[in-house]
Amino acid sequence: MAIDVEVVKDLLLKMGFEKVFMIEKTYNCILLLGKLKEIDMLIGIYTGEISLYAKIIKSEEILEPHWKCDYLEYFPQGLYAFSQSKNLDELVQNIVAKAEVITKRGSALI
């Protein structure tokens, strides 16, 4: 299943993100840079065999040359969001919920 970048960007903007930019797109991943409550976050959205999942991390935690789908997936910090039914609406709701957790933790490493 190909992930429609524009649909994801629109959903994130409707749910509170101030800005969303695409950084990378591969066959099973899109990497976005989004801003929520003045905090820049990397959001990697991945297509699994039976679900969609995302990894969310503050962009300052990873050096910019490593802003890649493969690197983000295995980076030890960050929070995951899931959609068991491959539903983008459900996944984006979970992404926003995890991003809110990150904003509340402020400068703490996640």
QUIKA-V134766 format. One line per field, one symbol per residue. psi: psi as a letter, one per 30 degrees, with the letter a starting at -180 (. if undefined). Layout:
psi->???
This chain:
psi->kkkjeeeeeeeeefgfkekkkkekkafgkkkljlkkhgkkkkjkkkjaeglkllkkkkfffkkefgikeeeeegkfllkkkljfghjeeeeeeeeeeeeeeeeffbgkk.
